[in-house]
């Protein structure tokens, strides 16, 4: 094992990477889905759909998705930054002694 990782149990290192990876995929999925629905709204408006047309079928969900998804994606980015900073701080503290 590398000298820098001697004090860190291998399980915690893998678990933190798994949590960070999961958060990163959640952020990417939510933001991409929200942006795709936003583009679909722009394209539908450009195609001639009127205000009343967006109240039927799948359009209410497509309309609401960016309003909910983008703030959730922003919060998840902040959570990812905090988790990453805590992990790096613990790694630096363990490497220092």
Backbone bond lengths (Angstrom), bond angles and torsions (degrees), N, CA, C in turn:
res aa  C-N    CA-C-N  psi(-1)  N-CA   C-N-CA  omega(-1)  CA-C   N-CA-C  phi
1 X - - - 1.448 - - 1.532 108.42 -
2 X 1.302 117.22 147.87 1.455 121.94 -179.43 1.523 109.96 -63.90
3 X 1.333 118.36 146.07 1.460 120.60 -178.41 1.535 113.11 -60.87
4 X 1.292 117.25 -29.87 1.471 120.02 -177.87 1.524 111.78 -71.99
5 X 1.333 118.07 -23.73 1.455 122.04 -176.99 1.531 113.12 -103.81
6 X 1.330 118.56 13.34 1.451 120.69 -176.77 1.524 112.51 -63.56
7 X 1.332 118.56 -36.24 1.454 120.95 -176.70 1.516 113.85 -87.43
8 X 1.325 118.27 -7.91 1.458 121.86 -176.44 1.525 109.52 -98.89
9 X 1.330 117.27 122.70 1.468 118.01 175.46 1.523 110.41 -63.51
10 X 1.301 115.72 140.92 1.461 120.72 -175.48 1.524 112.34 -64.22
11 X 1.341 117.88 -33.53 1.461 121.18 -178.34 1.524 111.94 -63.99
12 X 1.346 117.03 -41.04 1.464 119.15 -178.41 1.525 110.79 -69.01
13 X 1.313 116.76 -34.69 1.462 120.25 178.22 1.526 110.46 -63.77
14 X 1.324 116.68 -44.43 1.465 120.84 179.72 1.523 110.49 -68.25
15 X 1.329 117.73 -41.07 1.463 121.10 -178.60 1.526 111.36 -63.36
16 X 1.332 117.51 -42.33 1.464 119.88 179.27 1.522 111.05 -64.78
17 X 1.317 116.68 -40.20 1.462 118.44 177.40 1.519 110.99 -63.61
18 X 1.323 117.25 -37.09 1.462 121.40 179.78 1.524 110.25 -66.07
19 X 1.321 117.46 -42.08 1.462 121.23 178.86 1.524 110.29 -64.70
20 X 1.307 117.16 -45.41 1.463 120.59 179.41 1.521 111.47 -63.44
21 X 1.322 116.22 -41.99 1.464 120.28 179.18 1.530 110.95 -63.72
22 X 1.332 116.41 -41.97 1.460 120.69 178.87 1.517 110.94 -63.78
23 X 1.319 117.16 -44.38 1.470 120.72 177.82 1.529 111.07 -61.72
24 X 1.324 116.29 -41.55 1.468 119.67 -179.49 1.531 111.07 -63.93
25 X 1.336 117.33 -41.94 1.466 119.70 178.00 1.528 111.44 -67.42
26 X 1.327 117.07 -35.87 1.470 119.71 177.31 1.521 110.70 -64.12
27 X 1.321 116.45 -44.35 1.470 120.59 178.21 1.525 109.74 -60.24
28 X 1.320 116.72 -48.96 1.467 120.28 -177.88 1.527 111.06 -61.21
29 X 1.318 117.30 -45.42 1.464 120.35 -179.24 1.515 112.91 -63.51
30 X 1.319 117.40 -45.64 1.468 120.87 -178.28 1.522 110.81 -66.43
31 X 1.320 117.18 -43.94 1.470 120.08 -178.15 1.528 110.81 -67.95
32 X 1.330 117.80 -42.51 1.470 120.33 179.33 1.529 110.82 -63.79
33 X 1.327 116.97 -43.01 1.462 120.60 178.57 1.528 111.38 -63.90
34 X 1.324 117.13 -40.67 1.464 120.76 178.68 1.527 111.48 -66.24
35 X 1.316 116.43 -42.79 1.468 119.23 178.99 1.523 111.54 -67.44
36 X 1.332 117.33 -36.13 1.469 120.27 177.73 1.526 110.47 -65.06
37 X 1.324 117.87 -39.85 1.463 119.31 178.61 1.523 110.71 -70.34
38 X 1.323 117.20 -33.64 1.467 120.36 176.28 1.533 110.52 -64.62
39 X 1.315 117.07 -42.63 1.467 121.43 177.58 1.522 110.31 -65.85
40 X 1.346 116.92 -37.93 1.466 120.08 177.32 1.522 110.91 -62.91
41 X 1.317 117.49 -38.10 1.471 120.60 176.87 1.522 111.39 -64.42
42 X 1.310 116.37 -42.67 1.467 119.97 178.88 1.524 110.39 -64.40
43 X 1.337 116.72 -44.20 1.461 120.59 -180.00 1.530 111.17 -64.93
44 X 1.325 117.32 -40.48 1.462 120.47 179.85 1.525 111.32 -66.56
45 X 1.306 116.87 -38.88 1.464 120.19 176.89 1.523 110.06 -65.85
46 X 1.332 115.91 -40.57 1.461 120.07 177.50 1.518 112.52 -66.70
47 X 1.334 116.81 -28.20 1.460 121.46 179.50 1.522 112.69 -79.45
48 X 1.326 116.13 -7.26 1.458 118.73 174.82 1.512 116.55 108.78
49 X 1.311 119.03 6.03 1.455 119.84 177.13 1.526 109.75 -66.34
50 X 1.301 115.91 139.11 1.460 121.44 179.95 1.524 109.78 -95.44
51 X 1.315 115.75 173.93 1.463 121.46 -177.73 1.533 111.98 -58.52
52 X 1.313 118.26 -39.78 1.460 121.94 -179.25 1.532 112.22 -68.34
53 X 1.334 116.95 -27.39 1.465 120.50 179.79 1.535 112.36 -67.46
54 X 1.324 116.96 -26.53 1.458 121.04 -178.74 1.529 112.62 -79.26
55 X 1.319 118.38 -2.25 1.468 122.39 179.43 1.526 111.61 -95.89
56 X 1.322 117.61 5.09 1.458 120.97 -176.03 1.521 110.45 -124.25
57 X 1.324 116.25 153.31 1.460 122.00 174.03 1.515 112.70 68.05
58 X 1.330 115.64 -135.19 1.460 122.27 -176.68 1.526 111.90 -84.79
59 X 1.317 117.82 -11.83 1.456 121.53 -172.98 1.526 115.46 -61.22
60 X 1.341 120.91 -35.39 1.472 117.78 176.03 1.534 112.61 -60.17
61 X 1.322 117.48 -39.75 1.469 120.39 178.29 1.522 110.82 -68.15
62 X 1.336 116.87 -39.83 1.462 120.59 178.72 1.524 110.46 -65.67
63 X 1.309 116.72 -33.47 1.466 120.97 179.77 1.525 111.34 -71.36
64 X 1.319 117.16 -39.35 1.466 121.45 -176.02 1.528 112.43 -80.80
65 X 1.319 118.06 -27.92 1.462 121.70 -173.87 1.531 114.50 -53.44
66 X 1.340 120.82 -48.10 1.467 118.66 178.90 1.531 112.81 -65.48
67 X 1.319 117.03 -29.67 1.461 120.06 -179.30 1.525 111.93 -69.28
68 X 1.320 116.51 -27.52 1.456 121.00 179.40 1.532 110.87 -99.35
69 X 1.320 117.27 -42.29 1.458 121.82 -173.35 1.516 114.87 -68.24
70 X 1.310 118.02 -41.25 1.465 119.63 -177.71 1.531 112.57 -66.78
71 X 1.333 120.24 -44.08 1.478 118.20 174.64 1.533 113.09 -63.68
72 X 1.329 117.52 -37.40 1.468 119.66 176.86 1.526 110.13 -64.08
73 X 1.326 117.12 -41.08 1.458 120.84 176.75 1.518 111.90 -61.51
74 X 1.331 116.88 -39.43 1.467 121.27 178.36 1.528 110.67 -64.45
75 X 1.321 117.09 -44.73 1.468 121.07 178.80 1.529 109.95 -63.14
76 X 1.321 117.75 -40.61 1.463 120.39 179.06 1.532 112.01 -66.10
77 X 1.327 117.17 -32.63 1.470 120.08 175.60 1.524 109.97 -64.75
78 X 1.340 116.77 -42.54 1.462 120.61 178.03 1.536 109.85 -62.76
79 X 1.334 116.84 -43.83 1.472 120.79 178.07 1.525 110.42 -60.81
80 X 1.317 117.32 -42.47 1.463 121.37 178.80 1.530 111.01 -62.09
81 X 1.321 117.01 -41.26 1.468 120.20 178.21 1.521 111.23 -64.39
82 X 1.331 117.39 -40.99 1.470 120.63 179.77 1.527 110.37 -66.28
83 X 1.328 117.21 -45.42 1.466 120.50 179.72 1.518 110.39 -61.57
84 X 1.307 117.01 -41.57 1.462 120.95 179.41 1.527 111.36 -66.25
85 X 1.328 117.38 -41.52 1.464 120.97 179.50 1.527 110.99 -65.76
86 X 1.327 117.80 -40.20 1.464 120.91 177.90 1.529 110.34 -64.43
87 X 1.321 116.53 -43.40 1.465 119.54 179.14 1.520 111.47 -61.95
88 X 1.320 116.38 -44.54 1.473 119.43 -179.37 1.524 111.32 -66.99
89 X 1.332 115.90 -37.28 1.463 119.15 177.79 1.522 111.73 -63.98
90 X 1.333 116.83 -42.97 1.466 120.23 177.97 1.521 111.24 -65.49
91 X 1.324 116.78 -39.40 1.464 120.41 179.20 1.531 110.35 -65.17
92 X 1.318 116.76 -40.23 1.464 120.23 179.84 1.536 110.64 -68.48
93 X 1.324 116.12 -38.95 1.470 120.14 179.24 1.528 110.65 -66.51
94 X 1.331 116.63 -42.25 1.463 120.62 179.13 1.521 111.27 -67.70
95 X 1.317 118.00 -33.28 1.463 121.19 -179.48 1.514 111.03 -76.43
96 X 1.325 117.81 -22.94 1.455 121.64 -176.62 1.506 114.87 -78.34
97 X 1.308 118.87 -19.46 1.473 118.68 -177.57 1.478 112.69 -106.02
